[in-house]
Amino acid sequence: MTAYSVLMPFLPRRPEQLLPYAALVEWTNADRLWQGQAMLVEPFQGFASAAGAGFRVPTGLGVTLMPLRHPYEAAHQVRSLALATGESVIAGFGPGGRSFQQSLLGTPYTSPLTAAREYLTIVRGLLSGKMVEVQGEYFSCRAEMGPAISPRIDLGLGVLRSGMARLAGEVADVAITWLTPASYLRKSVLPAMKAGSETAGRTVPRLSAIVPVALDRPDREPSDMVIASNSRHMQAPHYVDMLKKAGIDIAGEELPAAAKRMIEGGAFVHGDVDRIVEQLAAYRDAGVDEIILNVTGVFNVYGAKAAMDDLKSILAAVAA
């Protein structure tokens, strides 16, 4: 059965700003609270703070960026979060864009796939409590963390295109996507994941899709919400390429025109409650195990109350 979860629709400046969303997960049918990489309150610390305030909910990191920390530090942070919250954690990792890699590392990864494989291999080994001996091209580790009894930890990999999807099939527990239409997941991502899992002789990972969504209301312009939540992605080469493969060619388009194409192509889910339920069902039918509701566009244009109202309405509708 497909689960529905919630993405933090903004980057918190204070840990207490997570509490309404952690409460939403605790008190509704939402399965998990997710947050992407943040350069303000670090997600690991924010989630632990929410747990300390009394809201102990399952969490998801979608995704933290590999250049920011060594795999040993990543494994330590992930296990610490599981121990602090007492709940399961999906720890998603991704290489980030080439410019980000270069800014922090001096040069970008020549092969992001190799870097991601090494990273997840080391993190998984450390979390198992065994001695890890990896001498990689990008990441090396000869260490162990020692065993500890903690809630379940699943390792995720940020996936946009077939190469990373295939790698997720080989090494990850969960593939995590962003801005990917349901049809693209069905035709491109899931077949690649299955091919990778067959190569590695393992079970196909779960698929968690972070889906931008907004209810249609009389006072709203949908294109504004698309741009407010995804303008950077809409100009990033790897996202433009993914969208083109999904049948949404926005290369060279001005942002308002590109936003309309994204709504028409299903990359941004918009409509009344019935229409949204119908579009989200397409993700379920495509084989998505978890739909993560992303109302960042609503939050950025119309504020916190509007975003929370949309989340409550959509969660109630999919539950019904």
C-alpha positions in Angstrom: 0.0 0.0 0.0 1.3 3.4 -0.9 2.2 5.6 2.1 1.8 9.4 2.1 4.4 11.6 3.9 5.1 15.3 4.3 8.1 17.4 3.3 9.1 20.4 5.3 8.1 23.2 2.9 10.8 25.6 4.0 14.2 25.7 5.6 13.7 26.2 9.4 15.7 28.9 11.1 14.8 27.6 14.5 14.2 24.0 15.5 10.7 24.7 16.9 9.5 25.6 13.4 9.5 21.9 12.7 7.0 21.1 15.4 3.7 21.8 13.6 4.8 19.4 10.8 6.0 16.8 13.2 2.6 17.1 14.9 0.8 16.7 11.6 2.7 13.4 11.0 1.9 12.2 14.5 -1.8 13.1 14.5 -2.8 12.2 10.9 -2.3 9.4 8.4 1.0 10.9 7.3 3.7 8.3 7.5 7.0 10.3 7.8 8.4 13.8 8.1 11.0 14.6 5.4 13.5 17.4 4.9 16.0 18.1 2.2 19.5 19.4 2.7 19.4 22.7 4.7 22.2 25.2 5.3 20.4 26.8 8.3 19.2 24.2 10.8 20.9 21.0 9.9 18.1 18.3 9.4 19.7 15.8 11.8 19.7 18.3 14.6 16.3 19.7 13.7 14.6 16.3 13.8 16.4 15.4 17.1 15.2 18.7 18.6 11.6 17.9 17.6 11.9 14.5 19.3 13.2 16.3 22.4 10.1 18.5 22.3 7.9 15.4 22.4 7.2 14.7 18.7 9.0 11.5 18.0 8.1 10.6 14.4 9.7 8.6 11.6 12.0 10.9 9.5 13.4 11.0 6.0 16.4 12.9 4.7 15.8 13.6 1.0 18.6 14.1 0.3 21.7 15.2 2.2 24.7 16.1 0.1 27.8 13.8 0.0 30.4 16.6 -0.3 29.4 18.0 3.1 30.5 15.0 5.2 32.7 11.9 5.1 30.7 8.7 5.1 31.8 7.9 8.7 30.3 11.2 9.9 27.2 10.5 7.8 26.7 7.0 9.4 27.3 8.5 12.9 24.7 11.2 12.3 22.1 8.8 10.9 22.5 6.3 13.8 22.4 9.2 16.3 19.1 10.4 14.8 17.5 7.0 15.0 18.6 6.7 18.6 17.5 10.2 19.5 14.0 9.9 18.0 13.4 6.2 18.7 11.8 6.0 15.2 12.9 4.7 11.8 15.0 6.8 9.5 15.4 6.9 5.8 18.8 8.4 5.2 19.0 9.7 1.6 22.3 10.8 0.0 23.2 12.4 -3.2 26.2 13.9 -4.9 24.7 17.3 -5.5 25.3 19.4 -8.6 28.7 19.7 -10.3 29.1 23.4 -9.2 28.4 22.4 -5.6 30.9 19.6 -5.8 33.5 21.9 -7.2 32.9 24.6 -4.6 33.5 22.2 -1.7 35.9 19.7 -3.2 37.9 21.7 -5.7 36.9 19.5 -8.6 33.6 17.8 -9.3 33.2 14.0 -9.2 34.3 12.6 -12.6 31.9 9.8 -11.9 29.0 10.7 -9.5 27.9 7.0 -9.8 31.2 5.7 -8.5 31.3 8.3 -5.7 27.7 7.4 -4.6 28.5 3.6 -4.7 31.6 4.1 -2.5 29.6 6.4 -0.1 26.7 4.1 0.4 28.9 1.0 0.7 30.9 2.6 3.5 27.9 3.9 5.4 26.1 0.6 5.2 29.2 -1.3 6.4 29.6 1.1 9.3 26.0 0.8 10.4 26.3 -3.0 10.3 28.8 -2.7 13.1 31.5 -4.5 11.1 35.0 -3.4 10.2 34.9 -1.4 7.0 38.0 -1.5 4.7 37.3 0.5 1.5 40.0 2.2 -0.5 38.0 4.1 -3.1 38.5 6.6 -5.8 36.6 9.3 -3.9 36.0 7.9 -0.4 38.1 5.6 1.7 37.5 4.2 5.2 39.3 1.7 7.5 37.2 1.9 10.7 34.2 0.5 12.6 31.5 2.1 14.7 30.6 -0.9 16.8 27.2 -2.4 17.0 24.2 -0.7 18.6 20.5 -1.5 18.8 18.6 1.2 17.1 15.3 1.7 15.2 15.4 0.7 11.5 17.7 2.7 9.2 17.2 2.5 5.5 19.8 4.0 3.1 18.4 6.0 0.2 19.9 7.4 -3.0 18.7 10.5 -4.8 17.6 9.5 -8.3 16.8 11.5 -11.4 17.9 9.5 -14.4 18.4 5.8 -15.3 22.1 5.6 -14.3 21.5 6.5 -10.7 18.3 4.5 -10.7 20.2 1.4 -11.7 22.8 2.1 -9.0 20.0 2.5 -6.4 18.8 -1.0 -7.5 22.2 -2.3 -6.7 23.1 -0.6 -3.4 20.2 1.3 -1.8 17.1 0.4 0.2 15.1 3.4 -1.2 15.3 5.5 -4.4 14.3 9.1 -3.7 13.1 11.2 -6.6 12.2 14.9 -6.9 10.1 16.6 -9.6 9.7 13.3 -11.6 6.3 12.7 -13.3 4.6 9.5 -12.6 4.9 8.3 -16.3 8.6 8.9 -16.2 9.0 6.8 -13.0 7.0 4.0 -14.6 8.8 4.0 -18.0 12.4 4.9 -17.0 13.2 4.9 -13.3 11.6 1.7 -12.1 12.8 -0.5 -15.0 16.4 0.8 -14.3 16.0 0.0 -10.6 14.8 -3.5 -11.4 17.8 -4.0 -13.8 20.2 -2.9 -11.1 18.7 -5.2 -8.5 18.8 -8.1 -10.8 22.5 -7.5 -11.5 23.2 -7.4 -7.7 20.9 -10.3 -7.0 18.8 -8.4 -4.4 15.3 -7.1 -3.8 14.2 -4.1 -5.8 14.4 -1.0 -3.5 11.4 1.0 -2.5 10.6 4.1 -4.4 9.8 7.4 -2.6 8.7 10.3 -4.8 8.8 13.9 -3.6 5.9 15.4 -5.4 5.3 19.2 -5.7 1.5 19.8 -5.2 -0.9 22.6 -4.7 -4.7 22.9 -4.4 -6.5 25.0 -7.0 -8.1 28.0 -5.1 -9.7 31.1 -6.6 -7.0 33.5 -5.4 -4.0 31.5 -6.7 -1.9 31.5 -9.9 -0.5 28.0 -10.3 2.5 29.1 -12.3 3.7 31.3 -9.4 3.7 28.3 -7.1 5.7 26.2 -9.6 8.3 28.8 -9.9 8.4 29.6 -6.2 9.2 25.9 -5.4 11.4 24.8 -8.3 12.9 27.8 -10.1 16.5 26.6 -9.4 15.7 23.0 -10.5 14.0 24.3 -13.7 17.3 25.9 -14.7 19.7 23.1 -13.6 21.0 21.1 -16.5 20.4 17.7 -15.0 16.8 18.5 -14.1 16.2 20.0 -17.6 17.5 16.8 -19.1 15.4 14.6 -16.9 12.2 16.6 -17.7 13.0 16.4 -21.4 13.3 12.6 -21.1 9.9 12.8 -19.3 8.4 14.6 -22.3 8.5 18.1 -20.8 11.0 20.2 -22.8 11.6 23.5 -20.9 15.0 24.2 -22.3 15.2 27.9 -23.4 11.7 28.7 -22.0 11.0 31.6 -19.8 10.0 30.5 -16.3 6.2 31.3 -16.6 6.0 29.3 -19.8 8.1 26.5 -18.4 5.9 26.4 -15.3 2.8 25.8 -17.4 4.5 23.0 -19.3 5.4 21.3 -16.0 1.8 21.4 -14.8 0.6 20.1 -18.1 3.2 17.3 -18.1 2.5 16.2 -14.5 5.7 17.3 -12.9 3.7 19.6 -10.7 0.4 18.3 -9.3 -2.3 20.9 -9.3 -6.1 21.0 -9.3 -9.1 20.5 -6.9 -9.0 17.8 -4.3 -10.5 15.1 -6.7 -8.1 16.0 -9.4 -5.1 15.8 -7.1 -6.2 12.5 -5.7 -6.5 11.2 -9.3 -3.0 12.5 -10.2 -1.4 11.0 -7.0 -3.1 7.7 -7.9 -1.0 7.7 -11.1 2.1 7.6 -8.9 0.7 4.7 -6.9 -0.2 2.9 -10.1 3.4 3.6 -11.4 4.8 1.6 -8.5 5.7 4.4 -6.0 5.8 3.1 -2.5 5.7 6.5 -0.8 4.4 9.8 -2.0 6.0 12.8 -0.2 3.8 15.8 -0.4 5.8 19.0 -1.2 3.8 22.2 -0.7 6.8 24.5 -0.8 5.3 26.6 -3.6 2.1 27.2 -1.6 4.2 28.2 1.4 6.5 30.5 -0.5 3.7 32.4 -2.2 0.7 32.2 0.2 2.2 31.5 3.6 2.3 28.9 6.3 -1.4 28.6 7.0 -2.2 28.1 3.3 0.5 25.4 3.1 -0.8 23.6 6.2 -4.4 23.8 5.0 -3.4 22.2 1.7 -1.5 19.4 3.5 -4.5 18.6 5.8 -7.0 18.6 2.9 -4.9 16.4 0.7 -4.0 13.9 3.5 -7.7 13.7 4.4 -8.7 13.1 0.8 -6.2 10.3 0.1 -7.2 8.7 3.4 -10.8 8.7 2.3 
